[in-house]
């Protein structure tokens, strides 16, 4: 994947020398959660994310550790907490938040304060919408990629009443994120919380102030490392016989196009998951 630091550097070139408090939320179905757990817990033998440095994996740590797979933990949480809710096979049963900033911020505050940053983010989720720590399944800090970040997995539980007026806890993602501007509120709340705890970070400007919802071409090129991709594509040369026929030419061009397509797909896969980290702060979500 495209590393978070590359995105942060591009963002600074556009906005100036600022570090942002970044939080991103992802909704997960039952079919998706174990894959996230394998990544977060570093259980895969061969990582598809080439930014992971195995020699640094020992620097990762949990703020809250899951004892079993995410699926087994979910089933246990449902039973132990007597959670209500009507679940289908494709229901959203968990959410994962990712907390980070840029490398310059973490270099500036040092290791001790970096840990406090993630512990503060953990407490933020415990208190957000009165969720409660009991519904946080796992919180893992990764230091084996280019920029420190935390994956926090929780059950989107709302405290409500049943038809008889009894207090219940209900697993209901749609109710947890019921506001149309739920993610904007999340970003605002996290920014306010992190500032209250004495971290000097910026909140991305709301889109009403920037009057912009899409990246410009130049900004997109910076974020996706466009120039480097262009250099690589230019290095893919045609290998033609001394006296090529039309068939030879078409065949070689086809092979070259295949190489280019594979290179684009590989780079797009790296860009996709991490470019969204920028968007909440950048677009004012």
N, C-alpha and C positions, 0 to 999 in steps of 0.2 A: 504494500500500500504506500501511497505518497505519505511521507512522514509529516507529523503535525508541525514540526519546526519549519519546514518549507512553506507551509501555508501561513504560519505566523510571520515569517520574514516578508512574504508577499503582502500580507495585510499591513505591515508596518510601512512598506514602501508606498502604499496607497494612502494610509491615514496619518502617518507620522510615527514618532517614537512613543507608542503607547502599548501597554499590555492589558489584555482583556480577561475578565472573569468569564470563562466559557463553561456552559453546561448544555448538554444535548440529551434528549430523551428518545428512546427507541421502544416500540411496543412489540411484544413477543408472544407468539402462540406456543402451544405445547410442543409442536413439531420443531420449533426453532430453539428452544431453550438449552437443550443439551449441547448443541453446537457452540453456543455462547459460553457454556460452562467449560467445555474443552479448551477453548481459546483463553478464557480468563484464568483458568487454573493451570495453564501451560501443560496440558496432558498429551498433546499431540507430539508424536515422534518427529514428524517432518512438518514444519510450520509453512503454511502457504504465505504468511506475512513475512517477507524477506527483511523487513526492518527489525525483526526480533534478533537480538544478539544473545545467543545461548550462554556466552561467558558472563553475562550480566544478570541472568535470570535469578540468581541467588539474592539479588538486591530487591526483588519484588517482595511485597508483604501484604498481609491481610489486616484490615481493620475489623472486619467480621468474616469469619471463615465458615463456609458450608462444609458439613461433614460428609454429605453424600452428593450424588448427582443432583442437578437442579430439578429434574422430574421427581425424584424420590423426596427431596426436600419440600417441594411444592405439595405433594400428597400429604406429607406429615404436617405441614403448616395448616392445611385445610382442616384436617382432623383435629389437631390439638386446639385450634382456635375456633372450632365450630363455625367456620365461615359459610355464609349463605351466598347464594348466587346461582343463576341458571347458566350452565356452561355447555357450549357446543364444541365440536371437535376443532373448529377454527376460531374459538374465542381467544381474546387477548387475556392471558393469565398472569403475565409478568411485564415489568418495564425495566429497562436498563438505562441508567443515566451515566454519562461520561463527563467527568470534571477535569479541566486542565487550564493552562494558560500557555505562554510561550517560554522557550528555554531561557531567555534573558531574565524573565521574572524569577524563575527558580534559581538561576545562578546568583541573582542578586540577594535573595532571602536566605539561601543556604539550606543545608539538609534538615536541620531541626525545624525551621519554620516551614519548610516544604511539607514535612510530616504534619505539622499543625494545620496547614492549609487543607489537607485531605481529611484530617480528623474533623475540622470545622465543616467541611462539605458534608461529611457523614452525619453530623449533628443536625445540619440544615434539613436533610431529608427526613430524619426522625421527627422533626418538628413540623415539616411542611404539611399543611392541611390536616394537622394532628394525626399523621399516619401512625407513629409509634415505632420504636426500634424493633418490636417483635415481628414486624412485617418486612424487615430487611433481611434478605436471604444471604447475601454475600456482598462484601466490599473489598476489592483487590486493587492495590496500587502497583502499576507497572513502571519499573525503572529500566527495563531492558530494551526499550525502544528509544527513539531520538529525544523525546520530550516526556517527562513524567505525566501520568494521567491515572485516573481511578475509574474502574468499572464498578458501579453499584447497582445490584439487582434487587428489586423489591416487588411485593404484591400490591397492586393498586386497590387498596381497601378503603371503603368509606364507612363512617360510623353513622348509622341511620336507625330507623325504627321499622318494624314489620307492620302488617295490617292491624294487629292488635295493640299497637303502641309500645311494644317491647323493644328495648335497645338491642340492636344487632350489629355485627360487623359483616359487611357484604363485599365480596370480590366483584368489582364492577369498574372496569377501565373507563367505559364511556361516561360514568358518573364522576370518576376521579378527575378526568380531563373534560368536563362538560362545557366549560366556557369556550367560545369561539377563539378567544385569544389566550388560551391556556398556556401555550409555550412562551408567549410574551410575558405573561404574569410570572411564569417560572423563572425566566431570565432576570426580570426585575427583582423578584424576591431574593434570588441567590446573590445578585449584585449588592443589594442592600444589606444582606446578612453578612457577606464577606467583608464589606467595608466596615460594618459595625464591629467586626473582630480584628480591625486594624491591619488589613491587607490593602496595599495601594494598587488598585486595579481600576480599569475603566469599564463602563457599560457601553456596548455598541449603540450608536444613535438609532432611534426609532425611524422606520422608513418614512413616516410623515415629515420628519425633519430633513432627511436626505432626498426625499421625493424620488427614490430609486428602489426598485425591487430586483433588478438583474445586474450582474457584473458586466463591466465593459469588456470589449475584446482584449484590450491590453492587460486589464486586471486578471482576466481568465488565463491569459497566456502566462502571466507570472505565477499564478497559483498552480497551474498544471505543468509547470516546467516546460513550456512549449518549445523554447529555443533548443533545449537539449534534445527533445524528441525530434525536432527538425534536423539537427545535426546527424542523429542516428539514421534517420530515413535517407538523408543524402548520401550516407556511406554505403547504402545498399545498391550495389551496381549491377548492371546488366552483363551477363556472361554469354556473349554471342559467338557462334562459330565464325571462322574467317569469311565465309561466303554464306550468309544466312538466307534461308528461304523465308517466305511469308509464314509458313507453318512454324519454322524455328523461332522466328521473331515473336509470334503470338504465344508460343509455348513459354518462352523465357519471360515475356512481359507478365504472363499469368503467374508464373512462379514468383516474380518480383512483387506483384500485387499481393500475393499470399503472405509474403514476408512482411510487407508493410501492414497488412491487416492484422497479423498476429502481434506485431509490435504495438499498434494502436490499441488493440484489445487488452494487451498486458498492462499498458500504461493507464488505460481507462479504469481497469480493475483496481489499480493502486490508488488512483485519484478518488474514485467514487465514495469509499467508506469514510475517508478523512476530510474531503472537501466540505461535507455537511457539518463538520465541527466548526468551521468558520461561519457558516450561514446564520446561526442564531445571533451571534454578536454583530455580524456584518449587516444583516438585514433588519435587525431590531425585532426579532421574533420573540 
